[in-house]
Amino acid sequence: MRRIADGVLNLFYPETCIACGMPVARMQDCGICGACWERTIQLRIAGNICPSCGLPYQSFEGQSVHLCGKCSIALPPYSGARAFGSYDFELSRIIQALKFDGRRNLVRLLGPLLASTFLENWLPSEMDAIVPIPLHRSRKQDRGYNQAALLARSLARLLGLPVWEGALVRSRSTLPQVGLSDAERVVNVKHAFCCSKPDLVRDQRILLVDDVMTTGSTVTSACEALLKTGAARVSVLTVARAV
């Protein structure tokens, strides 16, 4: 019945790929054609990466894995950050559609990418819970959902881990990070988060989940709030990383 309904809807209201505009099957493809999905997979971050922040860097023959320049000066508060792919081309369009166009079904595609990246770097037994980066209540009300929470739920189902959505809250509204300089991003989200369930978080190993990591200002601020409350360790996992 779903396939029949999908065919009828596509007949009268054709669905097109959010990246290239080619026709797609409404329910089967989740809004992204096969060719664009293949190019999305090719954006996977591979090769040498900073063991701390996960940023890829060019290495030369015989050179061992080492910290990036920024982490060698000052380590971030999180114990490690990883992302599936570069925030570019098709992957950036998919994430933007999830965040701003109401395309929640895209989580069905992005959740497994998060899970595969997680399993390449950690074991489920190394984490006690998943915590999504929260939206301020006013922005969540406008958007209708928190894309990071959707991703966290999908990842949790695949890994068999609990999700603590209420453990971290955004205590004040902030400007969108897009368009701000690195210094402005840090100021914008400084002290923007607080832990509402300290007894739950204390002594726990937390996996912080978000859609995109750009400069790391947002996840750093959120991580500091969790560690200040008493979390034993915080790691970061995102779908994409601005490289």
KEKE-3310 file (N, C-alpha, C; in steps of 0.2 Angstrom, whole numbers, plus 5000, padded with zeros to 4 digits):
npx = (5004:5010:5019:5011:5004:5015:5018:5007:5007:5019:5016:5006:5012:5027:5042:5058:5076:5085:5097:5101:5090:5085:5072:5065:5060:5048:5046:5056:5069:5071:5072:5084:5094:5101:5114:5118:5119:5129:5140:5139:5143:5157:5162:5167:5177:5194:5210:5224:5220:5218:5220:5214:5204:5199:5201:5206:5222:5236:5249:5266:5277:5282:5279:5272:5256:5249:5245:5235:5239:5232:5227:5239:5243:5233:5223:5207:5192:5184:5186:5189:5185:5174:5169:5158:5159:5165:5159:5152:5146:5135:5133:5132:5120:5111:5111:5107:5094:5088:5088:5082:5072:5062:5064:5063:5064:5077:5085:5085:5094:5106:5108:5114:5126:5132:5133:5142:5153:5155:5158:5170:5178:5175:5169:5153:5152:5160:5154:5141:5130:5120:5120:5111:5116:5107:5093:5088:5073:5064:5069:5067:5054:5050:5056:5051:5056:5072:5086:5097:5093:5085:5095:5102:5093:5091:5104:5106:5097:5103:5115:5111:5111:5106:5097:5099:5090:5085:5096:5105:5103:5100:5103:5102:5096:5104:5114:5112:5126:5131:5140:5147:5162:5177:5181:5169:5160:5164:5161:5148:5142:5147:5145:5132:5125:5119:5118:5104:5102:5111:5114:5111:5121:5133:5149:5148:5151:5150:5142:5142:5131:5129:5124:5133:5150:5159:5169:5170:5166:5153:5151:5162:5158:5146:5152:5160:5150:5145:5156:5159:5148:5151:5153:5162:5169:5168:5164:5164:5153:5148:5139:5144:5159:5167:5179)
npy = (4994:5006:5008:5009:5021:5029:5029:5035:5047:5052:5053:5063:5073:5076:5070:5078:5077:5084:5089:5089:5090:5080:5067:5057:5043:5045:5039:5029:5035:5046:5059:5061:5057:5042:5044:5057:5052:5043:5052:5059:5049:5048:5059:5056:5058:5054:5046:5054:5061:5073:5067:5072:5083:5078:5084:5083:5082:5086:5074:5068:5056:5044:5051:5052:5050:5065:5079:5092:5109:5118:5111:5107:5118:5121:5110:5104:5104:5092:5074:5068:5071:5067:5066:5061:5066:5079:5095:5099:5102:5089:5084:5095:5101:5091:5091:5105:5104:5095:5103:5116:5114:5106:5092:5079:5065:5063:5059:5045:5042:5048:5044:5030:5034:5041:5031:5022:5029:5031:5018:5015:5022:5021:5010:5004:5001:5010:5021:5029:5036:5046:5063:5075:5091:5104:5115:5132:5135:5144:5144:5131:5130:5137:5130:5117:5105:5098:5095:5089:5081:5072:5065:5060:5051:5042:5037:5031:5020:5012:5009:5004:5012:5024:5039:5055:5068:5079:5082:5092:5109:5124:5138:5152:5162:5162:5170:5164:5154:5155:5165:5172:5177:5168:5172:5179:5168:5161:5170:5171:5159:5156:5151:5147:5135:5124:5111:5102:5091:5086:5075:5064:5065:5065:5058:5051:5044:5053:5055:5067:5074:5081:5090:5097:5102:5116:5128:5122:5129:5128:5115:5115:5124:5117:5105:5110:5114:5101:5094:5103:5100:5088:5077:5062:5061:5068:5065:5069:5068:5071:5073:5080:5090:5105:5108)
npz = (5000:5004:4994:4983:4986:4986:4972:4966:4972:4967:4953:4952:4960:4958:4965:4968:4967:4981:4979:4965:4957:4950:4946:4959:4969:4980:4994:4994:4991:5000:4996:4989:4975:4968:4962:4968:4981:4980:4978:4990:4999:4995:5001:5013:5027:5026:5028:5036:5052:5065:5081:5091:5088:5076:5064:5047:5039:5029:5026:5026:5018:5029:5040:5056:5064:5071:5082:5076:5072:5079:5090:5096:5102:5111:5119:5116:5126:5125:5123:5111:5094:5080:5063:5050:5036:5024:5026:5013:4996:4991:5003:5012:5007:5010:5024:5026:5021:5030:5041:5038:5029:5033:5031:5038:5036:5031:5041:5041:5032:5036:5049:5049:5044:5054:5063:5057:5057:5071:5075:5069:5077:5091:5104:5108:5121:5127:5129:5140:5137:5125:5120:5113:5105:5111:5105:5107:5116:5109:5096:5093:5094:5083:5072:5074:5078:5084:5075:5079:5089:5083:5075:5085:5091:5081:5080:5092:5092:5083:5090:5102:5113:5127:5125:5131:5131:5138:5147:5144:5141:5132:5138:5135:5121:5106:5092:5075:5070:5057:5046:5056:5063:5068:5081:5085:5085:5096:5107:5105:5109:5121:5138:5135:5137:5149:5162:5165:5173:5183:5192:5184:5174:5181:5182:5171:5154:5140:5124:5113:5101:5085:5070:5062:5063:5064:5068:5080:5092:5097:5101:5110:5120:5125:5129:5140:5149:5152:5158:5168:5177:5181:5172:5167:5155:5139:5122:5104:5091:5074:5059:5048:5045:5044:5033)
capx = (5000:5014:5022:5006:5003:5021:5018:5001:5009:5024:5012:5003:5016:5033:5048:5065:5082:5086:5104:5102:5084:5082:5066:5066:5055:5046:5048:5062:5075:5071:5073:5091:5095:5107:5120:5120:5120:5136:5144:5139:5148:5163:5164:5169:5184:5198:5217:5226:5216:5220:5217:5210:5198:5197:5202:5210:5228:5240:5255:5271:5279:5286:5277:5267:5250:5251:5240:5235:5242:5227:5226:5245:5244:5228:5219:5199:5189:5182:5192:5190:5179:5175:5163:5158:5162:5166:5153:5152:5142:5129:5132:5129:5113:5106:5110:5103:5087:5086:5088:5078:5067:5058:5065:5065:5066:5084:5088:5085:5100:5111:5109:5119:5133:5134:5134:5148:5159:5156:5161:5176:5182:5174:5165:5147:5153:5164:5149:5136:5123:5121:5117:5111:5116:5100:5091:5084:5066:5061:5071:5064:5047:5050:5058:5046:5060:5079:5089:5102:5090:5083:5101:5104:5089:5093:5111:5105:5093:5108:5120:5108:5113:5101:5098:5097:5088:5084:5102:5108:5099:5102:5100:5100:5096:5111:5113:5115:5133:5133:5142:5151:5170:5179:5180:5162:5157:5166:5158:5141:5140:5150:5140:5125:5123:5119:5116:5098:5101:5118:5114:5111:5127:5139:5153:5146:5154:5144:5144:5139:5130:5127:5124:5139:5155:5163:5175:5170:5164:5147:5152:5166:5154:5142:5156:5162:5144:5144:5161:5158:5143:5154:5154:5168:5172:5164:5167:5159:5151:5144:5138:5149:5165:5169:5186)
capy = (5000:5012:5009:5011:5028:5033:5029:5039:5054:5054:5054:5070:5078:5072:5072:5079:5076:5090:5091:5090:5091:5074:5064:5052:5040:5049:5036:5025:5039:5051:5065:5061:5052:5038:5047:5061:5049:5040:5057:5060:5044:5050:5065:5053:5060:5048:5047:5056:5066:5075:5062:5076:5087:5075:5088:5080:5086:5082:5071:5066:5049:5043:5056:5049:5054:5070:5084:5098:5115:5122:5106:5106:5124:5120:5104:5106:5100:5085:5069:5067:5073:5064:5067:5057:5069:5086:5099:5102:5099:5086:5083:5101:5102:5086:5094:5111:5102:5093:5109:5122:5113:5101:5085:5075:5059:5062:5056:5038:5041:5051:5040:5025:5037:5042:5024:5019:5033:5029:5011:5016:5025:5019:5004:5006:5000:5016:5027:5028:5039:5051:5069:5080:5098:5107:5121:5136:5134:5148:5142:5124:5131:5140:5125:5112:5100:5099:5090:5085:5076:5067:5061:5056:5045:5037:5033:5027:5014:5008:5007:5002:5017:5028:5046:5060:5074:5084:5083:5098:5114:5130:5143:5158:5162:5165:5171:5159:5154:5156:5172:5175:5176:5163:5175:5180:5162:5159:5174:5170:5153:5156:5150:5146:5129:5122:5104:5102:5085:5085:5069:5059:5066:5065:5052:5047:5045:5056:5056:5074:5073:5087:5089:5100:5105:5121:5130:5119:5133:5126:5109:5116:5127:5112:5101:5113:5113:5094:5093:5107:5097:5081:5071:5059:5062:5070:5064:5073:5065:5075:5071:5084:5094:5110:5107)
capz = (5000:5004:4987:4978:4988:4984:4965:4965:4974:4962:4947:4952:4963:4957:4970:4964:4972:4984:4977:4958:4954:4946:4949:4964:4972:4986:5000:4994:4991:5005:4993:4986:4970:4969:4960:4973:4987:4979:4979:4997:5002:4993:5005:5019:5029:5027:5029:5043:5055:5071:5085:5096:5085:5070:5057:5042:5037:5024:5029:5021:5019:5035:5045:5060:5066:5077:5083:5072:5075:5085:5096:5099:5106:5117:5118:5117:5132:5123:5123:5104:5090:5074:5059:5044:5030:5024:5025:5006:4990:4992:5011:5015:5005:5014:5031:5026:5020:5036:5046:5036:5024:5036:5028:5044:5033:5029:5046:5039:5028:5040:5055:5048:5043:5061:5067:5055:5060:5078:5076:5067:5082:5098:5105:5112:5128:5129:5131:5144:5134:5119:5122:5107:5106:5111:5102:5112:5115:5104:5089:5092:5092:5076:5067:5075:5080:5084:5070:5082:5093:5078:5073:5091:5092:5076:5082:5098:5090:5080:5094:5108:5119:5129:5123:5137:5128:5143:5151:5142:5139:5129:5143:5132:5114:5103:5085:5071:5069:5050:5045:5061:5063:5073:5088:5086:5086:5103:5111:5104:5112:5128:5143:5132:5139:5156:5163:5170:5176:5186:5195:5179:5170:5185:5182:5165:5148:5136:5117:5111:5094:5082:5063:5059:5067:5060:5072:5087:5097:5100:5105:5116:5126:5128:5133:5146:5153:5155:5162:5174:5181:5183:5167:5167:5148:5133:5115:5100:5084:5070:5052:5044:5047:5039:5032)
cpx = (5004:5017:5017:5004:5009:5020:5013:5004:5015:5021:5010:5008:5023:5038:5054:5070:5084:5093:5104:5096:5081:5076:5068:5060:5054:5048:5054:5068:5076:5073:5080:5092:5101:5114:5123:5122:5127:5141:5145:5144:5155:5166:5167:5176:5188:5205:5219:5222:5219:5217:5213:5203:5195:5198:5207:5216:5232:5247:5260:5273:5283:5284:5271:5261:5252:5245:5240:5238:5238:5227:5233:5247:5239:5223:5211:5197:5187:5188:5193:5183:5180:5168:5164:5161:5163:5160:5153:5148:5136:5127:5129:5122:5109:5105:5106:5095:5084:5084:5082:5072:5062:5058:5068:5067:5073:5088:5089:5092:5107:5113:5114:5126:5136:5137:5141:5154:5160:5160:5168:5181:5181:5170:5159:5148:5157:5160:5143:5129:5125:5117:5117:5112:5109:5099:5088:5077:5062:5063:5068:5057:5046:5051:5053:5050:5068:5082:5094:5099:5087:5089:5103:5100:5090:5099:5110:5101:5098:5113:5118:5110:5107:5103:5095:5096:5088:5090:5105:5103:5102:5099:5099:5100:5102:5109:5115:5122:5135:5134:5146:5158:5171:5178:5173:5158:5158:5162:5150:5138:5143:5145:5133:5122:5123:5116:5110:5098:5108:5119:5115:5118:5133:5143:5152:5150:5149:5147:5139:5138:5127:5127:5131:5144:5159:5170:5176:5168:5158:5148:5157:5162:5149:5146:5158:5156:5144:5150:5161:5153:5146:5155:5161:5172:5167:5167:5161:5159:5147:5144:5143:5154:5167:5177:5189)
cpy = (5006:5013:5011:5019:5032:5034:5035:5047:5057:5056:5061:5075:5075:5075:5073:5079:5083:5093:5093:5091:5085:5070:5058:5049:5043:5046:5032:5029:5044:5058:5066:5056:5048:5041:5052:5058:5046:5046:5059:5055:5046:5056:5063:5056:5054:5050:5050:5061:5067:5070:5066:5079:5083:5079:5084:5085:5082:5080:5069:5059:5049:5047:5052:5053:5059:5075:5089:5104:5118:5117:5106:5112:5123:5115:5106:5102:5093:5080:5067:5069:5070:5066:5062:5060:5076:5089:5103:5098:5095:5085:5089:5102:5097:5089:5100:5109:5099:5098:5114:5120:5107:5094:5080:5068:5057:5059:5048:5037:5043:5047:5034:5028:5038:5036:5021:5023:5032:5023:5011:5018:5023:5012:5007:5006:5006:5022:5025:5031:5044:5057:5073:5087:5101:5114:5125:5135:5138:5146:5135:5125:5133:5134:5119:5106:5102:5093:5086:5080:5070:5062:5057:5050:5040:5033:5029:5020:5009:5005:5004:5006:5021:5035:5051:5067:5080:5086:5089:5103:5120:5135:5150:5157:5165:5166:5165:5160:5156:5163:5175:5173:5171:5166:5177:5174:5160:5163:5172:5164:5152:5156:5150:5140:5128:5115:5105:5096:5082:5078:5063:5059:5064:5058:5048:5049:5047:5057:5062:5073:5080:5086:5091:5103:5110:5123:5126:5123:5131:5120:5110:5119:5121:5107:5103:5113:5106:5092:5097:5103:5090:5076:5069:5061:5063:5069:5067:5069:5069:5072:5074:5088:5099:5110:5113)
cpz = (5000:4997:4982:4979:4985:4976:4963:4966:4969:4955:4947:4955:4963:4962:4966:4969:4974:4982:4970:4954:4950:4949:4953:4966:4979:4993:5000:4994:4996:5002:4990:4981:4971:4967:4965:4979:4986:4980:4986:5001:5001:4997:5012:5021:5030:5027:5036:5046:5062:5076:5091:5093:5079:5064:5053:5040:5032:5028:5024:5023:5025:5041:5050:5062:5072:5077:5078:5075:5080:5091:5100:5103:5112:5115:5120:5123:5131:5122:5116:5100:5083:5070:5053:5038:5030:5022:5018:5001:4993:4999:5014:5013:5008:5021:5031:5025:5026:5041:5045:5032:5027:5034:5033:5041:5032:5035:5045:5035:5032:5046:5054:5047:5049:5064:5064:5057:5067:5079:5073:5072:5089:5098:5109:5119:5131:5131:5135:5141:5129:5121:5116:5109:5106:5107:5108:5111:5110:5097:5088:5090:5085:5071:5068:5078:5081:5080:5074:5087:5089:5076:5079:5092:5087:5077:5088:5097:5087:5084:5101:5114:5121:5126:5129:5134:5132:5148:5150:5139:5136:5134:5141:5124:5111:5095:5081:5070:5062:5049:5050:5060:5068:5080:5090:5088:5094:5108:5111:5108:5119:5133:5141:5134:5147:5157:5168:5174:5179:5188:5190:5175:5174:5184:5176:5159:5143:5129:5115:5103:5091:5074:5060:5064:5063:5064:5078:5093:5101:5104:5111:5122:5129:5132:5140:5151:5156:5160:5169:5179:5184:5179:5167:5160:5143:5126:5110:5093:5080:5063:5048:5048:5042:5039:5028)
residu = (MET:ARG:ARG:ILE:ALA:ASP:GLY:VAL:LEU:ASN:LEU:PHE:TYR:PRO:GLU:THR:CYS:ILE:ALA:CYS:GLY:MET:PRO:VAL:ALA:ARG:MET:GLN:ASP:CYS:GLY:ILE:CYS:GLY:ALA:CYS:TRP:GLU:ARG:THR:ILE:GLN:LEU:ARG:ILE:ALA:GLY:ASN:ILE:CYS:PRO:SER:CYS:GLY:LEU:PRO:TYR:GLN:SER:PHE:GLU:GLY:GLN:SER:VAL:HIS:LEU:CYS:GLY:LYS:CYS:SER:ILE:ALA:LEU:PRO:PRO:TYR:SER:GLY:ALA:ARG:ALA:PHE:GLY:SER:TYR:ASP:PHE:GLU:LEU:SER:ARG:ILE:ILE:GLN:ALA:LEU:LYS:PHE:ASP:GLY:ARG:ARG:ASN:LEU:VAL:ARG:LEU:LEU:GLY:PRO:LEU:LEU:ALA:SER:THR:PHE:LEU:GLU:ASN:TRP:LEU:PRO:SER:GLU:MET:ASP:ALA:ILE:VAL:PRO:ILE:PRO:LEU:HIS:ARG:SER:ARG:LYS:GLN:ASP:ARG:GLY:TYR:ASN:GLN:ALA:ALA:LEU:LEU:ALA:ARG:SER:LEU:ALA:ARG:LEU:LEU:GLY:LEU:PRO:VAL:TRP:GLU:GLY:ALA:LEU:VAL:ARG:SER:ARG:SER:THR:LEU:PRO:GLN:VAL:GLY:LEU:SER:ASP:ALA:GLU:ARG:VAL:VAL:ASN:VAL:LYS:HIS:ALA:PHE:CYS:CYS:SER:LYS:PRO:ASP:LEU:VAL:ARG:ASP:GLN:ARG:ILE:LEU:LEU:VAL:ASP:ASP:VAL:MET:THR:THR:GLY:SER:THR:VAL:THR:SER:ALA:CYS:GLU:ALA:LEU:LEU:LYS:THR:GLY:ALA:ALA:ARG:VAL:SER:VAL:LEU:THR:VAL:ALA:ARG:ALA:VAL)
# end
